[in-house]
């Protein structure tokens, strides 16, 4: 079920009403969330439910075994319980997402030996939606129990609801047990202000997805389909628009997820914090896909030594995490190259000398130097996303070679609808900068006149109705 579908337009209000009818019985609310989440996820294919139930089950049991052996001993059994649970979770992910990729590459290395066995060795499976997200969330819970950061819960319904919570199930944010799970273990009370803020967040997310991302996608897909006949101006515009397409698509999903959760009195973490105003790549990656980047930091980078080691090991840790992050996005060499490019851009910001700026602060005024660094960072991001968007290595090389030709004809002229989309992009960026000290761009303070606030809401709704692009699935569903 898609957030931008008619089904969700019916599904969410129905769940909302039933949920708050059970306001005095939080355990029954959890049952409703679990049932609704499995309906939401099974809408694509009911067989996917077996995988998420398996992942939830081994994580639930693994955490209980960890605490059992911690109390009863021997302690090594606690370690093996954690190792087994996490390995099984990641094994499911690897089989569905990476098995064919690695087997195909091995066959290409030894074609004379294995080519005839290609059809036998490869498996024909569909990548389950959201598997990369809920497996990491489940694995993080088990690791946190092993580290003693959270207690293993015996409430099976609450735990299964935590893993499958439908607003953030298929594309994040990847939640942590110490934030989300306790909210399922205690009563929730309806908060009108929180629900209204959730509606604002959903409205902003739909605007970014339907007006910006979906309209940009039409142009980007058409240019990439035949980029060999396009001029450099068209390719550069295409690359620029893909930046806003993926941002509008993914951050729009996160906004709708956060808003939907708030309608049920549940708070989930922010996944984006105005990344395009970053002054370097290190700051950018602290503002973009925050839940994934903090996951890799806490469970991969820091255990490897983080920055508290020699410079060579520090470089190794950064490179490994970015390559792993690239591979997490998909079984394709372009994603590996994307991760490598990001590491190359990231490393100088880590080792440069001089005072470090606090990435959490978007100050009231910026110097010309800050804006130059912001622009350069944006250009690097745009280049990285060309690598990200390319379907394969050959297409990537051809795309960059075509840009290098500096051929200005033929030019693919933007349509009137694309001009409206560019205007929407400008509006989005202005709103983000104007509201940078608030939780999100529609989080207006009381200083804003009511008539202005209401006018902005109606303008956004009218824009969504009039200028929504061709319906596109969310990009991160494929990961």
N, C-alpha and C positions, 0 to 999 in steps of 0.2 A: 504494500500500500504506500502510495506516494503522498507527501505532505501537500503537493500541489494538485491533488486529484479530487474529483467529486466525492469519492468514497470517504476520504479523510474529512471532508467538509461535513459529512453526516456522522462519521465515526467519533470525532473528537467531542462535539457537543453532547452526544449520547453518553459517552464515557464520563464526561464532566458532570452531567446531571445525576447519573447513577452513583458516581463516586461520592458526591456530597450528600446524597440521600443516606449514605452509610457513615456520616460524619462522626457518629458516636461509637463506631465499631471499626477501629483502624485495621484490625486483622482481616475483616471482611473487605475493607478497602484494598488490602494487599492481594486478596484472592481476586478481586475485580481487576486490579492492575495486571496480575499474572495472566488471567484469561484474556484480557484485552491485548496484552503484549503478544501472546501466542497467536491470536487471531490476526493481529497486525503483521506479524512476521510470516505466518503461514499463508498470507494472502498471495505471496509469490509462488510458493510451492510448499505444501504441507510436509513434504519429506525433509525440508530444512529444519523442521522442529525437532527431529530426532538428534540432529547435531548439537543444537543449542541446549537441549535437555541433557545430552551426554556431557558437554562441557561444564554445565552447571553442576551436574551430579558428581563428577570426579573432583571438582573444586570444593564442593560442599563436604564430601567425604574426606578429601585430603586434608582440609583444614582441621576437621575434628580429630583425625588421626595424629596430626602434628601436636595438638594440645594433649591428646591422650598419652603419647609417648614422652612428651615433655614432663608430665607429672609422674608417670609410672616408670619411665626409662626402658631400655637404654636410649640415650639422647641421639645416637646415630640413626635410630629408627625414625626420629622426628625429621632428620635431614632427608632420609630416603622417602618418607611420605611426601615431603615438599617436592623433591626431585621428580618423583613418579607422576604426581599430579600435574606439575608444570610441563613435564615432557610430553605427557599424553595430550594436553591442550595444544601445545605447539606442534605435535606430530600431526594432529588432525588438520591444522592450518597448512602445514608443509605439504601434506599429501594432496589436498585439494588445490593449493595455489602454486606449488613449485615443482611437484613431481614431474609433470610433463616437460617443464622448462629445462630441468637438469638432464632428464633422459634424452630430450631432443638435442641438446648441446653435446652430450656424450656420443650420440649416434653421428653427429656431424664431424666429431673429431676422429671417429673410427668407422667411416662409412663402409669400408670394404668388409668389416666384420659384422656390423650391426644393422646396416640399411635394410636388409631383407626381413629383419625382425621388428621393424619400426611399428607396424600395426599391432604387433603382439605386446611390445613393451609399453606403448603409450596407453593411457586409460582415458576413457571418454566420460568426463564428469563436468557438470556445470558448477562454477564457483558460487557457493552459497553467499547470498547478500549479507554483508556485515560481519562475516566470519573473522576478518582481521581485527575488528573492534572488540567483539565480545570475548574472543580468546585472550587478548591482552588484558582486558578488564578482569577476567576470571583468574588468570595467572598472577596478576598483581595482588589480588586478594590473598591467594595462598602464600605468596612470598611475604606479604605484610604480616600474616598470622605467624609465619615462621620467625620473622624478625621481632615479633612481640609488639608490633605497632597497633594491631587490632586484635580483638578476641574473636575466635571462631563462633559463629552463631549456630544455635541449634534449631532456629526457626526456619524450616525448609521453605515455606512459602515466601517469607521475607527475602531469603537469599536468592531464590529463583526469580523473584520480582526485581531484585537488584541487578542481576545479570541481564535480564530480558526487558528492562524498563523501556517501553516502546518509543518515547520521544527521542532517546539517544542511542537506540539499539543498533541501527544499521549504518550510521556514519558519525557516531560520537556526539559530544565529547566522550573520550574514554575516561570514565569516572573512577574514583578511588573509593575503596570500601570505607575509609574513615570519614568521608564526606556524605556519600549517598546512603550507605547501608543503615546507619543509625536513624535516618529519617523514616525508614520502613519499620523500625522497631519502637516507634512511639506515636501517640495520637497526633493527628494534624487538624488544625482548625482553619476554617475558611477565613482568608484575609482579603477583603475587598481591594485594598490598594495593591496587594501583590497580584491579584487576578487581573486588574486593570493594566498593570505594568506588563503582565504576560501577554495581554492582547496587543499592546503597543509593540512588544518585541516580535510577535508573530507578524504584525503588519509590516514592520521594517524588513523582516526576513523575506516575506512574500514579494515585497517591492524589489529587493536585490535579486531574488531568484527569477521572478517572472518578467520583470521589465528590463533588467540589466543583463543577467546571465543568459536567459533564453534568447534574447534578441542578438546579443553578441555571438552566441553559438551559431546562428544561421550564417552570419558573415564568415566567421572563423572556419566552419566546416566546409563552406563553399570554396574558400581560398585554398585550404589545405588539400581539397580534392583535386585541384588542378593548379598547384602553385608554380609549376614549371612554365606556365604561359603568362604569369603575372609580373608586373614591374616591382621594383624595390619599394616604392611608396606603398603599394598594396600589401606587400609582405610585412612591412613595418607596422602598418595600421592593424593588420591581422594579429601580429604579435602583441601589440598594445591591447587590443580588445580581448585577447585570450587571458591576459592578466586580470582584467575586470570580470571576465566570464567565470574563471575559476574562483575568484574571490567572492563574487556575487552568489555563485552556486553553493560553495562550501560554507561560507560564513552565513549565508542566508539560511541554509539548513540548520546551522547551529543556533541561529536566532529563533527559528520556529521551534526547535527542540527545547531551548531554554524557556521560551514563552509557554509552550504546552505543559512543561513540567510545573511552572509557576501557577498555572491554572489549577493544579492539583495540590498546591501548597508545598511543592518540593523544589529545592534549589539545586541546580547543577552548575558546574563551573563554566566560566567564559572560555571560549576557544580561540577568540581573536580579539586583539586590542589595538585597533587602528594601525595595522602593520605598515601601511604605505607612507607613514610619517617617520619611519625609522631612519636613523642616521648612519647605520652600518649593518652588515649582514648578521652580526651577533645579536644586535637589538631586534632585527627583523624576525629572527627565529625564536625570539622570546615572545613575540607578539602574534605569530602565525601558527596555527594548529598547536596551540599551547598544550593540550592534553597529551598529544603524541610525543612532543618534544620533551616534556617533563617526564613522561614514562620512560623514554630512552635514557634520560639523564639519571633517573633514580634507580633503574634496574639494569642498566648496561654500563653507562659512562662512569658513574661513581664507583660501582663495584670493581671496575677495571683499574681504578686509581684516580680517575678524574683529572684534575689539574695538580693534585698533590703528589707529584712524581717528577721524574726527570723530563726535560723538554721533549726528548725523543719519544718517551712513552706517552706524554701528553699529546703529541702530534698523532701517534698511533691511535690513541683513544678517540680523538676527534674524527680521524679518517674512518675508523671502523664504524662509529655510530652513524655517520652520514651515509656510508655505503649500505649499512643495514637499513637505515631509514629509506633509502632509495629502493632497495629490494622489497621492503615492506609494501611499497606502493604498487608493486606489480612484478610479475615474472617476465621482465623484458630488459635487454641490455641498455635501452635508453634510460630507464630508471636508475640503473647502476651508474651510468655516466652523469646523470642529473645529480646524484648524491656526491660523486667525485667533484663535479664542478662547484657545488655548494661548499664542500670542504675546503677547496682551494680559495674560495672567496672568504670563508669564515676564519681560517687560520690567521691571516694577518691582523684581524681585529682583536684576536686573543693575545698575541705576542707584542703588539705595539706598546711603546712606552708612553708615559704621560698620564695625566688624570683620566680616569674612566667616568663616563657620564652614566647617570642612573637611568636605565631604560624605562623604568616605571613612570618617569616624569615627562609629560609633554607640556613644556613651559608656555607661558603666555606669549612670550616674544622670542623669536629666533634670529640669530645673526645670519648674515649672508652666507657665511661659511657653513652653517648648519643646513641651510637649504640646498647648497651645492652638494653636500654629502648625502642629503636625502634624495636628491635627483640621481646621483651616481648609484646609490643603493637600489633605486627603482629600476634603473637600466640593467643592473646585474640580475635583479629578479626577473625582468622581462626576458633576458637571454636564457636564464635557467629554465623558464617555462616554455621556451621554444624546444629545448631538449625534452622537457616533460611531455609536451604535446605530440612530438614526432612519433609515428607508429613504429618506426624501425630505424636502425642506424643509417642505412642507405638514404632514406628519405630525409633524415636529419642533415647529413652531409650535403645533399642536393639543395636543401632549403637554404643553408648558409652560403653555399656557392652561388645560388641565385641572388641572394642579397648582395654578395660581393661583386656581382656584375654591374651594379648601379644602372641597370636598365630601367628607364622611366616609363616605357610603354610595353604592352598595353596597361592602362590603369583601370582598376575595377572601381567605378565611381560609387560612393555610398548612396543608399536610398534615403528617402525622407524619413523612413522609420529608424534607420540607423542614426540619422542626425538627432532624432528625438532620444535615442538611446544614449548617445554621447552627452546630450544635455542632462539626462538622468544620472550619468556617471559624475558629471561635474557637481550636480546637486548633492549626490551621495558624499563626495569628498568634502564639499563645503560643510555639510551637516556634521560629518565626523570631526572635522577640525573645530568647528564652532562648539560642539558638545563634547570635546575631548576630556573634560573634567567630570563628566557624568557617566553613569553606568552604560548608557547606549544613546544613540543620536535622538531618540524620541523620549528620553527621560528628562522632560522639561521641568524646570523649577517653577515655583509660583510667580516668579518675576515675569515670566512670559504671559502676556495677556491671554485670557481664556479663548477669545475669539481667534487669535493667531494660532493657538494650539489646535483648536478644532478645525480650522481651515486647512492646516497642514495634514491632519488625518484624512479629511475628505479629499484633498488633492491627491494624496497617495492612493487612496482607494479608487478614485476615478482613473488615475494613471494605470493602475493594475488592470482595471476592466478594459480600458481603451487600447493599451499598448503592450499587453502581454504577448510574448513571442510564442512560436510554436512549442508545444509542450515537450520538454526535454527531461530525461531522467537525471537525477543528481549524479555528478561526475564521480563522487567518492563512493557510490554504490559498487563500483567495479573493483574497489580495493578491499 
